[in-house]
Amino acid sequence: MESISYVNQKRQILYVIVTVMIILVLDHWLKFHIKTTYSLGESTIIFPNWFELHFTENPGMAFGLTLGGKWGKIVLTLFRIIASGVIIIYIQNLIKEGVKSATIILISLILAGAIGNIIDSILYGYFFEESTYHSVAKFLPNGDGYAPLFMGKVVDMLYFPLIDTHWPEWLPFIGGNRFQFFRPVFNIADAAISVGVFTILVFRRYLFTQSQSEEKTATD
């Protein structure tokens, strides 16, 4: 029965590698496309009143949030790197414990999302021109970009303006003001993190148990 456990662990390691690679390829393919074909603030409507590609750059955290200043940027990037290392160790321990493959894949989504945005922060400023509202950036393989290493901005483009209306005039304080949902612009890496975290929170009782093969091994 040891061989069953070993094969299961090898399979789950493969799941981690494949999940991370798929997210990273999709994430940076889209980021590269947007960065080199869109000027800052440019949009393409994919589905009217539902989904747009809208190019913006985020110097800080996910969904357009920021952590102020140069040192805030460095601290955030270092935190992401350390967090990614912790997640890798956590995944290794979970694989040894024999949790379900779905759990491993979901945590791998979180890892992939973190790595995806780390790459932006470390490399994009070094290898790309500055994006402006009037010009499209170029990729610079010689590394003569708009910012030094660790100072790059995260490329965001996924925008879902599901509701765009105004508050009723009779409401105090906010009456007549514009109301938008969902306002944040994000990327595939952010989406991977959100899907992973949300699904784990909702189904945590099911996910953090041994897989059937591991249960059989423990029983035998």
HULIN-V448711 format. One record per residue. N is the residue number from 1. OMEGA is omega as a letter, one per 30 degrees, with the letter a starting at -180 (999 if undefined). NEAR is the number of other C-alpha atoms within 8 Angstrom. D_CENTER is the distance of its C-alpha to the mean C-alpha in Angstrom with 2 decimals. Layout:
((N	OMEGA	NEAR	D_CENTER) (N	OMEGA	NEAR	D_CENTER))
//
This chain:
((1	l	6	37.77) (2	a	6	36.12) (3	l	6	35.30) (4	l	9	33.41) (5	a	12	31.22) (6	l	8	30.72) (7	l	8	29.80) (8	l	9	27.30) (9	l	11	25.60) (10	l	8	25.55) (11	a	8	24.08) (12	l	11	21.23) (13	l	9	20.53) (14	l	8	20.40) (15	l	11	17.93) (16	a	11	15.55) (17	a	8	16.15) (18	a	8	15.91) (19	a	12	12.69) (20	a	12	10.91) (21	l	9	12.88) (22	a	8	12.29) (23	a	15	8.50) (24	l	13	9.14) (25	l	8	12.13) (26	a	9	10.91) (27	a	12	8.01) (28	l	9	10.67) (29	a	8	13.50) (30	l	8	12.45) (31	l	11	11.68) (32	l	8	15.02) (33	a	8	16.77) (34	a	10	15.92) (35	a	14	16.71) (36	l	10	19.97) (37	a	8	21.24) (38	l	11	20.42) (39	a	14	21.95) (40	a	13	20.16) (41	a	9	20.32) (42	a	9	21.28) (43	l	9	20.41) (44	l	7	21.11) (45	l	8	21.91) (46	l	8	20.87) (47	a	7	22.31) (48	l	7	24.51) (49	a	8	23.70) (50	a	9	20.58) (51	l	13	17.98) (52	l	15	17.79) (53	a	11	16.04) (54	a	13	16.44) (55	l	15	15.76) (56	l	10	15.01) (57	a	10	13.92) (58	a	13	12.61) (59	a	10	14.40) (60	a	13	12.92) (61	a	10	10.33) (62	l	8	7.69) (63	l	8	9.52) (64	l	11	12.19) (65	a	8	13.45) (66	l	8	15.29) (67	a	10	16.98) (68	l	8	20.25) (69	a	6	21.88) (70	a	7	21.72) (71	l	7	21.92) (72	l	9	19.26) (73	a	14	16.90) (74	l	10	18.19) (75	a	8	18.05) (76	a	11	14.40) (77	l	12	13.59) (78	l	8	16.13) (79	l	8	14.82) (80	l	11	11.37) (81	l	11	13.59) (82	l	8	15.91) (83	l	8	13.45) (84	l	11	12.17) (85	l	8	15.91) (86	l	8	16.70) (87	l	10	14.27) (88	l	9	15.96) (89	l	8	19.31) (90	l	8	18.54) (91	l	11	17.71) (92	a	8	20.94) (93	l	8	22.92) (94	l	10	21.76) (95	l	12	22.74) (96	l	7	26.09) (97	l	7	26.59) (98	l	12	26.20) (99	a	14	23.66) (100	l	11	22.72) (101	l	9	20.62) (102	l	7	18.47) (103	l	11	17.53) (104	a	15	16.70) (105	a	11	14.48) (106	l	13	12.54) (107	l	12	12.15) (108	l	13	11.25) (109	l	15	8.19) (110	l	13	7.23) (111	a	13	8.59) (112	l	16	7.00) (113	l	16	3.34) (114	l	14	5.83) (115	a	12	7.94) (116	l	13	6.20) (117	l	10	6.33) (118	a	11	9.55) (119	l	9	11.01) (120	a	13	10.90) (121	a	15	12.52) (122	a	13	15.04) (123	a	11	16.06) (124	l	13	15.52) (125	a	19	18.24) (126	a	14	20.52) (127	l	14	20.36) (128	l	14	20.15) (129	l	12	22.65) (130	l	8	22.02) (131	l	10	20.94) (132	l	9	23.47) (133	a	8	24.57) (134	a	6	27.37) (135	l	8	26.11) (136	a	12	23.54) (137	l	13	22.19) (138	l	8	23.29) (139	a	8	21.86) (140	a	10	24.16) (141	l	6	24.47) (142	l	5	26.89) (143	l	8	24.44) (144	a	10	26.10) (145	a	13	23.18) (146	a	10	22.78) (147	l	8	21.76) (148	l	9	22.30) (149	a	10	19.93) (150	a	11	17.41) (151	a	12	17.99) (152	l	15	15.69) (153	l	12	13.77) (154	a	12	10.17) (155	l	12	10.70) (156	a	13	9.91) (157	a	14	11.91) (158	a	12	11.41) (159	a	13	14.16) (160	l	12	16.03) (161	a	13	19.31) (162	l	10	20.69) (163	l	9	23.39) (164	a	9	24.98) (165	l	7	28.35) (166	l	9	30.54) (167	l	11	31.69) (168	a	7	35.34) (169	a	8	37.83) (170	l	5	39.55) (171	l	9	36.68) (172	l	6	37.46) (173	a	4	35.34) (174	a	8	32.59) (175	l	11	34.97) (176	l	9	34.42) (177	a	7	31.06) (178	l	8	28.20) (179	l	9	25.77) (180	l	10	22.40) (181	g	9	19.96) (182	a	9	17.02) (183	a	8	16.81) (184	l	7	13.32) (185	a	13	11.82) (186	a	13	8.08) (187	a	11	6.21) (188	l	11	5.31) (189	l	14	1.97) (190	a	12	2.65) (191	l	10	5.18) (192	l	13	5.00) (193	a	14	5.05) (194	l	9	7.49) (195	l	10	9.38) (196	a	13	9.88) (197	a	11	11.10) (198	a	8	13.10) (199	l	10	14.74) (200	l	11	15.71) (201	a	7	17.23) (202	a	6	19.15) (203	a	8	20.41) (204	a	9	20.64) (205	l	6	24.41) (206	a	6	24.18) (207	a	11	21.34) (208	l	9	22.75) (209	a	9	26.02) (210	l	10	27.46) (211	a	10	27.27) (212	a	6	30.65) (213	l	9	31.42) (214	l	11	30.86) (215	l	9	32.93) (216	l	8	35.67) (217	a	11	35.63) (218	a	6	35.96) (219	l	5	38.79) (220	999	5	40.66))
//
